[in-house]
């Protein structure tokens, strides 16, 4: 599965995406439940110093929230499936490691953008595989969350998407100083399947955070 979309017309991409997701050991609902549980832990359960609550007293910058999600999502899978899933331990590993078969390991991307998915500019650059660096192609879990630091309140997760990306899918910024890579619209639409939210799920989550 090194390059499952290679040489295939765009019209074939949706079926390839479906096949890749169906083949993955983690099912869509389980991914959704785990991401939402991580979000709940950050804003409903976390207390700092016995008195400060995130989303009530503290409204962290997006990088901080993203770091929490990067830690909590793999942690929750590791606790549920010890010896099968675990957090990364080296720069050469994806964020969520599948110990029986590394092809199913997952890179996690988070963003406070409403829909965008971004990576370091290096994701768009051609490079030879190195044992000390993680592969840029493979399964991706992307999470878009609200900009809590600007809103000064907590809102539900915006989008959860899952699928497969190759390093060729990433486009680096044109400016020489640009440090960011993004995905083309057709890649976002056809290679990353939006698995959350459904309208009913979103309404229920809005109610839970408004209580």
C-alpha positions as semicolon CSV with decimal commas, in nm:
position;residue;x (nm);y (nm);z (nm)
1;X;0,000;0,000;0,000
2;X;0,297;0,235;-0,050
3;X;0,121;0,448;-0,314
4;X;-0,239;0,325;-0,346
5;X;-0,349;0,620;-0,561
6;X;-0,049;0,615;-0,797
7;X;-0,155;0,630;-1,162
8;X;-0,525;0,622;-1,073
9;X;-0,764;0,887;-1,211
10;X;-0,940;1,115;-0,963
11;X;-1,268;0,939;-1,042
12;X;-1,125;0,626;-0,876
13;X;-1,010;0,801;-0,559
14;X;-1,334;0,768;-0,356
15;X;-1,340;0,391;-0,396
16;X;-0,970;0,363;-0,309
17;X;-1,028;0,576;0,001
18;X;-1,320;0,358;0,107
19;X;-1,111;0,042;0,059
20;X;-0,823;0,183;0,264
21;X;-1,051;0,289;0,550
22;X;-1,239;-0,043;0,550
23;X;-0,905;-0,226;0,567
24;X;-0,786;-0,032;0,872
25;X;-0,817;-0,208;1,213
26;X;-0,976;0,099;1,375
27;X;-1,336;0,158;1,276
28;X;-1,481;0,502;1,216
29;X;-1,707;0,516;1,521
30;X;-1,425;0,412;1,751
31;X;-1,205;0,690;1,614
32;X;-1,485;0,943;1,662
33;X;-1,555;0,829;2,018
34;X;-1,186;0,846;2,112
35;X;-1,132;1,196;1,972
36;X;-1,445;1,325;2,145
37;X;-1,336;1,159;2,470
38;X;-1,001;1,336;2,445
39;X;-1,177;1,670;2,389
40;X;-1,401;1,601;2,689
41;X;-1,100;1,522;2,907
42;X;-0,934;1,852;2,816
43;X;-1,232;2,074;2,889
44;X;-1,457;1,882;3,128
45;X;-1,212;1,689;3,344
46;X;-0,883;1,880;3,353
47;X;-0,801;2,089;3,660
48;X;-0,461;2,257;3,700
49;X;-0,331;2,319;4,049
50;X;-0,658;2,199;4,195
51;X;-0,840;2,517;4,091
52;X;-0,787;2,629;3,728
53;X;-1,002;2,477;3,452
54;X;-0,915;2,485;3,085
55;X;-1,194;2,658;2,898
56;X;-1,315;2,835;3,210
57;X;-1,010;3,005;3,361
58;X;-0,753;2,930;3,091
59;X;-0,793;2,952;2,713
60;X;-0,475;2,805;2,563
61;X;-0,328;2,885;2,223
62;X;-0,401;2,636;1,940
63;X;-0,058;2,475;1,965
64;X;-0,125;2,382;2,328
65;X;-0,466;2,233;2,247
66;X;-0,314;2,046;1,954
67;X;-0,043;1,904;2,180
68;X;-0,307;1,782;2,425
69;X;-0,489;1,600;2,145
70;X;-0,165;1,450;2,014
71;X;-0,099;1,308;2,358
72;X;-0,449;1,204;2,462
73;X;-0,576;1,030;2,148
74;X;-0,285;0,781;2,130
75;X;-0,294;0,742;2,510
76;X;-0,661;0,641;2,505
77;X;-0,601;0,383;2,231
78;X;-0,297;0,249;2,417
79;X;-0,497;0,205;2,735
80;X;-0,776;0,027;2,547
81;X;-0,548;-0,197;2,338
82;X;-0,219;-0,255;2,521
83;X;0,037;-0,426;2,303
84;X;-0,154;-0,333;1,988
85;X;-0,165;0,048;1,983
86;X;0,071;0,290;2,154
87;X;0,206;0,641;2,146
88;X;0,521;0,720;1,947
89;X;0,855;0,677;2,118
90;X;1,093;0,797;1,846
91;X;1,108;1,054;1,566
92;X;1,085;0,770;1,313
93;X;0,739;0,664;1,434
94;X;0,391;0,792;1,352
95;X;0,191;0,954;1,632
96;X;-0,023;0,642;1,684
97;X;0,176;0,322;1,635
98;X;0,018;-0,011;1,539
99;X;0,265;-0,264;1,676
100;X;0,149;-0,572;1,478
101;X;0,178;-0,396;1,140
102;X;0,328;-0,050;1,101
103;X;0,144;0,015;0,774
104;X;-0,164;0,087;0,986
105;X;0,013;0,341;1,209
106;X;-0,150;0,683;1,199
107;X;-0,016;1,037;1,174
108;X;-0,232;1,292;1,358
109;X;-0,278;1,648;1,232
110;X;-0,468;1,907;1,433
111;X;-0,568;2,262;1,346
112;X;-0,781;2,546;1,481
113;X;-0,872;2,628;1,120
114;X;-1,236;2,551;1,044
115;X;-1,147;2,314;0,757
116;X;-0,779;2,338;0,666
117;X;-0,514;2,072;0,727
118;X;-0,151;2,179;0,752
119;X;0,190;2,027;0,795
120;X;0,550;2,139;0,802
121;X;0,690;2,242;0,466
122;X;0,908;1,929;0,474
123;X;0,594;1,723;0,408
124;X;0,585;1,862;0,053
125;X;0,951;1,799;-0,022
126;X;1,085;1,496;-0,201
127;X;1,316;1,299;0,026
128;X;1,468;0,957;0,049
129;X;1,336;0,728;0,319
130;X;1,554;0,743;0,631
131;X;1,529;0,511;0,929
132;X;1,546;0,807;1,169
133;X;1,253;0,993;1,009
134;X;0,885;0,899;0,993
135;X;0,734;0,820;0,655
136;X;0,525;1,104;0,512
137;X;0,285;0,870;0,334
138;X;0,026;0,662;0,515
139;X;-0,287;0,686;0,724
140;X;-0,383;1,027;0,863
141;X;-0,629;1,135;1,129
142;X;-0,706;1,507;1,108
143;X;-0,890;1,704;1,376
144;X;-1,020;2,058;1,336
145;X;-1,116;2,226;1,661
146;X;-1,245;2,575;1,751
147;X;-1,001;2,859;1,831
148;X;-1,069;2,858;2,204
149;X;-0,808;3,128;2,265
150;X;-1,007;3,371;2,049
151;X;-1,359;3,264;2,139
152;X;-1,289;3,264;2,514
153;X;-1,532;2,975;2,539
154;X;-1,542;2,608;2,451
155;X;-1,721;2,479;2,144
156;X;-1,740;2,126;1,996
157;X;-1,483;1,966;1,769
158;X;-1,542;2,095;1,416
159;X;-1,428;1,810;1,190
160;X;-1,272;1,467;1,214
161;X;-1,134;1,316;0,894
162;X;-0,955;0,990;0,826
163;X;-0,779;0,852;0,522
164;X;-0,451;0,806;0,340
165;X;-0,212;1,074;0,215
166;X;0,110;1,056;0,018
167;X;0,384;1,317;0,048
168;X;0,301;1,434;-0,306
169;X;-0,038;1,551;-0,178
170;X;0,123;1,827;0,027
171;X;0,193;2,166;-0,129
172;X;0,458;2,388;0,025
173;X;0,419;2,765;0,049
174;X;0,560;2,951;-0,250
175;X;0,760;3,199;-0,043
176;X;1,112;3,082;0,038
177;X;1,050;3,168;0,402
178;X;0,722;2,975;0,415
179;X;0,728;2,692;0,667
180;X;0,387;2,542;0,602
181;X;0,239;2,283;0,368
182;X;-0,129;2,240;0,284
183;X;-0,347;1,998;0,088
184;X;-0,515;2,057;-0,246
185;X;-0,898;2,081;-0,232
186;X;-0,951;1,756;-0,423
187;X;-0,722;1,573;-0,181
188;X;-0,914;1,705;0,121
189;X;-1,241;1,607;-0,039
190;X;-1,156;1,264;-0,182
191;X;-0,862;1,119;0,015
192;X;-0,967;1,224;0,364
193;X;-1,314;1,104;0,453
194;X;-1,512;1,329;0,687
195;X;-1,629;1,092;0,958
196;X;-1,762;1,356;1,199
197;X;-1,991;1,536;1,259
198;X;-2,333;1,421;1,159
199;X;-2,589;1,694;1,220
200;X;-2,755;1,512;1,511
201;X;-2,417;1,449;1,674
202;X;-2,324;1,815;1,641
203;X;-2,648;1,938;1,796
204;X;-2,607;1,703;2,092
205;X;-2,246;1,808;2,147
206;X;-2,340;2,176;2,134
207;X;-2,599;2,110;2,404
208;X;-2,348;1,925;2,622
209;X;-2,099;2,212;2,615
210;X;-2,366;2,474;2,681
211;X;-2,471;2,316;3,009
